[in-house]
Amino acid sequence: MENLPNMSQTLTSFQADLNRIQTLAGTLSQVEKEHFKDLTNHEDDKLKGIAVAEQNSSRQLGEIRQLCLAMAQKITEIQKSVKTK
């Protein structure tokens, strides 16, 4: 069990990185949503096509955000499990 502190530190580091990625993905997703709104206000078909791409990017970033949240939660569960052993 001498690797436990190192494992705990590694898990904490992973969790911090996941939280950072989650924050970045959420911010970028919001920016993409704003771009979609702005671009759909124009009658230009090319801009509307770009708007759809922005909307898809926003959805994908939202999925990344949710995955990061789930993985960070799983790390918390692992850390609790390791501490009780």
Rosetta silent file (secondary structure, phi, psi, omega in degrees, C-alpha in Angstrom):
SEQUENCE: MENLPNMSQTLTSFQADLNRIQTLAGTLSQVEKEHFKDLTNHEDDKLKGIAVAEQNSSRQLGEIRQLCLAMAQKITEIQKSVKTK
SCORE:     score description
SCORE:     0.000 S_00000001
   1 L     0.000    9.584 -178.063    0.000    0.000    0.000 S_00000001
   2 L   -71.508  -15.432  177.319    3.011    2.325   -0.160 S_00000001
   3 L   -84.350   -3.854 -177.403    1.909    3.556   -3.616 S_00000001
   4 H   -57.906  -47.864  179.175   -1.370    4.867   -2.186 S_00000001
   5 H   -60.199  -40.397  178.451   -0.222    8.467   -1.621 S_00000001
   6 H   -64.222  -42.026  178.599    1.193    8.562   -5.138 S_00000001
   7 H   -63.734  -42.822  179.430   -2.032    7.108   -6.544 S_00000001
   8 H   -61.442  -42.277  178.354   -4.076    9.621   -4.585 S_00000001
   9 H   -65.339  -40.804  178.877   -1.967   12.475   -5.931 S_00000001
  10 H   -63.477  -45.376  178.685   -2.266   11.136   -9.459 S_00000001
  11 H   -62.875  -40.425  178.243   -6.049   10.822   -9.152 S_00000001
  12 H   -63.025  -40.693  177.945   -6.270   14.343   -7.729 S_00000001
  13 H   -64.654  -44.994  176.953   -4.212   15.625  -10.653 S_00000001
  14 H   -58.579  -43.733 -178.229   -6.425   13.771  -13.164 S_00000001
  15 H   -64.220  -41.170  177.627   -9.501   15.189  -11.504 S_00000001
  16 H   -62.610  -42.021  178.269   -8.130   18.736  -11.654 S_00000001
  17 H   -64.543  -42.832  178.149   -7.332   18.292  -15.353 S_00000001
  18 H   -62.591  -40.687  178.338  -10.807   16.912  -16.052 S_00000001
  19 H   -63.927  -37.691  177.867  -12.378   19.850  -14.226 S_00000001
  20 H   -66.637  -45.877  178.090  -10.304   22.251  -16.317 S_00000001
  21 H   -60.410  -42.680  179.394  -11.287   20.502  -19.565 S_00000001
  22 H   -59.797  -43.158  179.013  -14.919   20.530  -18.433 S_00000001
  23 H   -65.038  -45.470  178.586  -14.763   24.278  -17.803 S_00000001
  24 H   -61.593  -43.925 -179.966  -13.098   24.954  -21.152 S_00000001
  25 H   -63.376  -40.831  178.364  -15.608   22.782  -23.009 S_00000001
  26 H   -63.616  -42.601  178.879  -18.506   24.541  -21.290 S_00000001
  27 H   -64.146  -47.381  179.480  -17.125   27.962  -22.170 S_00000001
  28 H   -64.381  -36.479  177.407  -16.477   27.006  -25.782 S_00000001
  29 H   -61.473  -42.177  179.285  -19.909   25.420  -26.052 S_00000001
  30 H   -64.846  -40.052  177.820  -21.495   28.668  -24.918 S_00000001
  31 H   -62.234  -43.367  179.539  -19.449   30.634  -27.468 S_00000001
  32 H   -62.621  -38.485  177.333  -20.582   28.249  -30.214 S_00000001
  33 H   -62.569  -42.097  178.176  -24.218   28.735  -29.172 S_00000001
  34 H   -64.184  -41.549  177.412  -23.794   32.497  -29.421 S_00000001
  35 H   -60.862  -42.740  178.784  -22.204   32.127  -32.865 S_00000001
  36 H   -58.043  -47.880 -179.814  -25.157   29.981  -33.947 S_00000001
  37 H   -60.507  -45.770 -179.053  -27.615   32.658  -32.810 S_00000001
  38 H   -63.576  -43.584 -176.030  -25.659   35.422  -34.531 S_00000001
  39 H   -72.456  -28.913 -179.056  -25.228   33.520  -37.788 S_00000001
  40 H   -78.298   -7.814  177.251  -28.863   32.435  -38.084 S_00000001
  41 L   -80.082   -3.433 -178.555  -29.960   36.074  -38.066 S_00000001
  42 L  -106.024  153.435 -179.042  -28.615   36.474  -41.612 S_00000001
  43 L   -86.513   -3.321 -176.902  -30.285   35.424  -44.844 S_00000001
  44 L   -74.220  123.650 -179.551  -27.042   34.101  -46.334 S_00000001
  45 H   -62.492  -35.352  179.288  -27.172   30.317  -46.932 S_00000001
  46 H   -64.616  -42.380  178.325  -23.423   30.004  -46.422 S_00000001
  47 H   -66.186  -36.234  177.103  -23.701   31.654  -42.996 S_00000001
  48 H   -66.300  -35.389  175.719  -26.603   29.387  -42.097 S_00000001
  49 H   -64.494  -41.142  176.734  -24.440   26.391  -43.033 S_00000001
  50 H   -64.683  -38.739  179.512  -21.713   27.689  -40.751 S_00000001
  51 H   -60.198  -41.335  178.808  -24.331   28.187  -38.033 S_00000001
  52 H   -63.850  -40.375  177.415  -25.305   24.520  -38.239 S_00000001
  53 H   -63.399  -39.249  177.770  -21.642   23.524  -37.908 S_00000001
  54 H   -64.334  -39.962  179.300  -21.369   25.797  -34.843 S_00000001
  55 H   -64.306  -42.404  177.844  -24.462   24.175  -33.343 S_00000001
  56 H   -63.756  -41.894  177.595  -22.971   20.701  -33.864 S_00000001
  57 H   -61.686  -40.513  179.190  -19.702   21.815  -32.281 S_00000001
  58 H   -61.401  -42.994  178.374  -21.630   23.173  -29.321 S_00000001
  59 H   -63.211  -44.297 -179.668  -23.367   19.839  -28.829 S_00000001
  60 H   -64.642  -40.312  176.895  -20.108   17.914  -29.043 S_00000001
  61 H   -65.151  -36.017  175.379  -18.447   20.227  -26.540 S_00000001
  62 H   -62.808  -39.161  177.390  -21.433   19.729  -24.258 S_00000001
  63 H   -65.686  -41.914  177.251  -20.901   15.975  -24.498 S_00000001
  64 H   -59.846  -43.516  179.302  -17.207   16.390  -23.669 S_00000001
  65 H   -58.933  -45.577 -179.887  -18.196   18.468  -20.663 S_00000001
  66 H   -65.590  -39.600  176.777  -20.584   15.780  -19.439 S_00000001
  67 H   -62.110  -42.681  178.877  -17.978   13.046  -19.929 S_00000001
  68 H   -63.413  -42.038  178.001  -15.446   15.042  -17.909 S_00000001
  69 H   -61.118  -43.846 -179.727  -17.964   15.568  -15.122 S_00000001
  70 H   -65.362  -41.807  179.536  -18.736   11.843  -15.039 S_00000001
  71 H   -67.675  -39.370  177.754  -15.058   10.870  -15.022 S_00000001
  72 H   -62.908  -39.288  177.248  -14.264   13.372  -12.268 S_00000001
  73 H   -65.075  -40.665  178.563  -17.105   11.908  -10.207 S_00000001
  74 H   -63.117  -39.296  177.400  -15.768    8.405  -10.801 S_00000001
  75 H   -61.965  -41.431  177.269  -12.328    9.526   -9.600 S_00000001
  76 H   -59.176  -43.165  178.637  -13.945   10.848   -6.410 S_00000001
  77 H   -63.386  -41.830  178.922  -15.570    7.441   -5.899 S_00000001
  78 H   -63.825  -44.577  179.681  -12.250    5.665   -6.476 S_00000001
  79 H   -60.545  -41.862  178.221  -10.473    7.960   -4.028 S_00000001
  80 H   -63.849  -40.968  179.973  -13.119    7.266   -1.376 S_00000001
  81 H   -64.694  -42.719 -179.253  -12.799    3.536   -2.008 S_00000001
  82 H   -66.100  -38.754 -179.238   -9.008    3.628   -1.769 S_00000001
  83 H   -66.971  -29.465 -177.945   -9.116    5.611    1.490 S_00000001
  84 L   -83.671   -7.642 -179.460  -11.409    3.064    3.149 S_00000001
  85 L   -92.547    0.000    0.000   -9.063    0.163    2.357 S_00000001
